[in-house]
Amino acid sequence: MEEINLSSIQSIVLWATFAVGLAFGAISHRTHFCTMGAIADVVNFGDWNRMRMWLLAIAVATLGLQGLSITGHANLNDTIFLNSQWSWLSGIVGGLLFGAGMVLASGCGSKTLIRLGAGNLKALMVFVIMGITAYMTLKGVFGVFRANYLDPVRFEFSSSPYLPELLANLFSQEPAGLIPILAIALPVILLIMALGSKSAWNKEVIVGGAGVGLTIVAAWWVVFQVAYIPEHPDTLEAAYLGTYANRAEGFSFVAPYAYTLEWLMFFSDVTRVLTVGVVACFGVILGATANALMEKSFRWETFQGVEDTANHTVGAVMMGVGGVLALGCTVGQGLSGVSTLSLASFVALGSIVVGAMGALKYQMWRVERMV
């Protein structure tokens, strides 16, 4: 009876995550939500609208998750983002690589799925190469280098890199009461930054930012409220059904690329099962496809030449390696990770932004030389 119940719960978790992925893909495609595009708009044109959309998504996701945590509906310490041992060198190097790679590949991990869903064949190649290199960084030849030379460079926190706790300890001798206040105040500041301009008050920014942010909250809610069981009958330990590492997993689109390819290649192996990361990838693709068909914007697109192919190839490799090193992408760290208010996630996100800005400046320099 227990096995039947567990199987039923896992099925609900996967279908619910798939539905959230559908919503994420449809909303992102409809509103042109894109982190790389947001950074490019600011660097190239001084246009902050998509950046405000991104900040709004972060603020909504963070407010939602912190609300779940404060009310006892989420245990943030069960995520990978609040580990007391912070491999800061991996996070920074990975973030820089990922940020530069997403510029070369015309979008981050989530944008690649959205472009693929809308008929972009370049995104298909990016998906495959990124998934392979992510797997190589998780368990293959790049993984050896990562484990031996980057991950061991760590900083040990006394408890965790939870930003409200760190700030409360810094400014107060009795921090307990201050922590939940800061947990709400920090995303409120982001909310004010996102909506502090009249140009931000338009349908695309509001729907894109709030919609994407709410899907991140929904994904967390599914994991914490549906997938969690306090005592697994086989291990007698707490478990998160449907996750890859038996930990609370939010949306992220780097390692799930690798696990999606693994599931497709070893489909007949019964030990390879669907996880929330894999079904989220499928959901985002199909959500983007559905919206593209509704808008009649679905069209096949391929490479324009050798340079375009080379840029996407190199960018995919950089994102696959960098995303694993940084423990996430612009969604994995930039939304799911930052929503936990982990200092490590903010540093990784900052590194992604710096890497993207550097690559954009390089592209502008190349164009100016050619003129």
Disulfide bonds with the S-S distance in Angstrom:
none
